[in-house]
Amino acid sequence: MERPDWKGPLGAAFDHATTYLGGLPDRPVRPSASLEELRAALGGPLPAGPLPPERVVAELIAAAEPGIMASSSGRFFGFVVGGATPAALAADWLTSAWDQNAGLYVLGPAASVVEETAATWLLDVLGLPARASVGYVTGGQMANFTALAIAVREVLRRDGWDVDADGLWGAPRVRVIVGQGRHGTIDRALRHLGMGTNCVVPVAMDAQGRMVPEALAEALEGGRAIVCAQAGNVNTGAIDPLGAIADLCAAAGAWLHVDGAFGLWAAASPRMRPLLAGVERADSWSTDAHKWLNVPYDSGLVICAHPAAHRAAMGVRASYLQHAEGGERDQVDYNPEHSRRARGFAVYAAMRQLGRDGIAALVDRSCELARRFARRLSAGGAEILNEVVLNQVLVRLGSDDETRRALLALQGEGTTWMSGTTWNGSAAIRISVSNWSTDEDDVDRTVAAIEACRSRGVGNDGG
Ligand SMILES: *Cc1c(COP(=O)(O)O)cnc(C)c1O
């Protein structure tokens, strides 16, 4: 067979990617194409015969580009979305070029060792126990799923029930105690695990969305439980009082899981770490690398203080698999996937590019810029609904209607893109500062755009 021309398609991708990334500060953040335009550009029948790879790439770029949301722009503040640091993005490209099956050590030794190393760095930076085990999953959703799978299996094993053999059919009930402000992925994980949402015991949260320890104490009296605390409420950024929660869980013998999809990274900053005091006492944690660490999608991390329970819950054995026998890391033992992408390369590269101080600075800078948003917006007459303790700001611009209209105008205007929510019954605009490249100028340009859209939103029909 003739050797394929790699430079053609990969060169086209490289040229487009560098042009795209270099143009991020100047392009509108929102996509420009409508659904109809995208369907027309990207639709049509599957070609009967092959096309030259370079042509496929060129046509994909031309057709998809108008439908790309510039979510790695420094002025994208929607949901909780990070960008990609240059080293992490390059490592992600290499991950595709190397195309390792990161399930077993024997299938990709470097992929395995990189995960081992990045895991050590991660535990150190986040202040978690050095002996904890780490699984590389697709995101916070699967990190919560994996942690809860380990938790329910282990909690029931301690009561003599074999989840591996018998599942949850007829098992003693395990209650899952959560704050009212939990993320929806907890409930979704419980559905996927066959535990169902009726096992959820919601306990009161305070005005910032933090779990109230007195309410937890009462709920724990009901017996066998998994407690899901949260570091970083998706609306307010608030962090549950983890020390008090850890005390209560220890006294009650409950499994403590901390969902820290973005908020766990606050522990990387010496200035912010006190907000998370006690976090190291949990049994399991979930976090994302694709949010605040600015690793490309998809990259989440599940961490467990009980490595044997972690491996027992996730592991797989088969006659044709060649398992490690000398202490090497077989990734299948730590995540629910079998074959998977070598996600560790990009996590490793992101952490190595930033270094310990760089990760702390990224966290501190994001929080400082969030406070800048709050200061400037409230000086202009906007209402800030939350205590800006982390990287999240909730803004209200007049009434519910005015706030929603201003948000729609803002999403269409293009300087920035952010999303909305309802907080304590009031419509609000959410600002999440999660991108490594965001600077003061991005914030100031965004504040000006918000103020312009606010005056447009007042008293008209929102055009
Ligand atoms: C984002 C988020 C999740 C879900 O993470 P994904 O990476 O989107 O799967 C879970 N919990 C919290 C608190 C989050 O902010």
The ligand as an SDF file (V2000), in Angstrom:
LIG
                    3D

 15 15  0  0  0  0  0  0  0  0999 V2000
  -20.1410   20.6130   35.9200 C   0  0  0  0  0  0  0  0  0  0  0  0
  -20.5410   19.9250   37.1480 C   0  0  0  0  0  0  0  0  0  0  0  0
  -20.8270   18.5510   37.1500 C   0  0  0  0  0  0  0  0  0  0  0  0
  -20.9070   17.7530   35.8720 C   0  0  0  0  0  0  0  0  0  0  0  0
  -19.6650   17.7160   35.2320 O   0  0  0  0  0  0  0  0  0  0  0  0
  -19.5180   17.3370   33.6900 P   0  0  0  0  0  0  0  0  0  0  0  0
  -18.0680   17.4980   33.4650 O   0  0  0  0  0  0  0  0  0  0  0  0
  -20.3700   18.3050   32.9360 O   0  0  0  0  0  0  0  0  0  0  0  0
  -19.9890   15.9340   33.5180 O   0  0  0  0  0  0  0  0  0  0  0  0
  -21.1040   17.9480   38.3480 C   0  0  0  0  0  0  0  0  0  0  0  0
  -21.0940   18.6440   39.4920 N   0  0  0  0  0  0  0  0  0  0  0  0
  -20.8290   19.9690   39.5440 C   0  0  0  0  0  0  0  0  0  0  0  0
  -20.8360   20.6730   40.8600 C   0  0  0  0  0  0  0  0  0  0  0  0
  -20.5380   20.6530   38.3660 C   0  0  0  0  0  0  0  0  0  0  0  0
  -20.2550   21.9600   38.4000 O   0  0  0  0  0  0  0  0  0  0  0  0
  1  2  1  0
  2  3  1  0
  2 14  2  0
  3  4  1  0
  3 10  2  0
  4  5  1  0
  5  6  1  0
  6  7  2  0
  6  8  1  0
  6  9  1  0
 10 11  1  0
 11 12  2  0
 12 13  1  0
 12 14  1  0
 14 15  1  0
M  END
$$$$
